[in-house]
Amino acid sequence: MGTVRATGLVKTFGAVVAVNHLSFEARAGEFLTLLGPSGCGKTTTLRLVAGLERPDRGDIDLAGQPLSSAASGFFVPPERRGMGMVFQSYAIWPHMTVFENVAFPLQELRRPRPEIRDRVMTILGTVGLGGLHDR
């Protein structure tokens, strides 16, 4: 991956300012910790970087390539960003099977069905869920 850079990020929800002019840079191989009390904007910041929220102001780029620019309206959707997010509370679609939940990002990337099946079954086997794919 490359450097993730955020410049002047602002995100509001009504009158609530969740992220207020945040800028940071995380280079490949580095760890960056967002630390603070509940409600201070940590999760919102991660959602902005992952593309699950759009910033009201500011820019986000990855390896020098823009992912989001509020000023120009440019926005790369989450499935095209080449990154993911592990949620604090598991985030699954309850109407879908285990297999379908794991396969979803690969389907969004328009991978061939045989590849999706092979990769999902391998991943489920790796984490000890191989026999639960139809649940």
C-alpha angles and dihedrals in degrees: 000000000000138000116315110213128185121185126191097339116188125177125173133181105202107303093344115100103209097173120021118196095317119178127179143148127213116187124209110282094018127115120224121193124204105202128178147101125299112288097022095117105264096127092039089054091052091047089053092052092046091049096244089120131030118230118238088216136004141047136268125195137174121209089345093306117116117244098172138004117178093193095057097030091238112154133169110207118239095253090058098049099083093230139088143201131230108217124226089229113033111265113208135146105250093204091060131074123247088257093051092049092052093042095051099089091047091051090051087054088053094237116172115270095242090052091049092051093047094046095045093048091048092050093047090050091050092056094042097254099107095118094047100062094113096052 
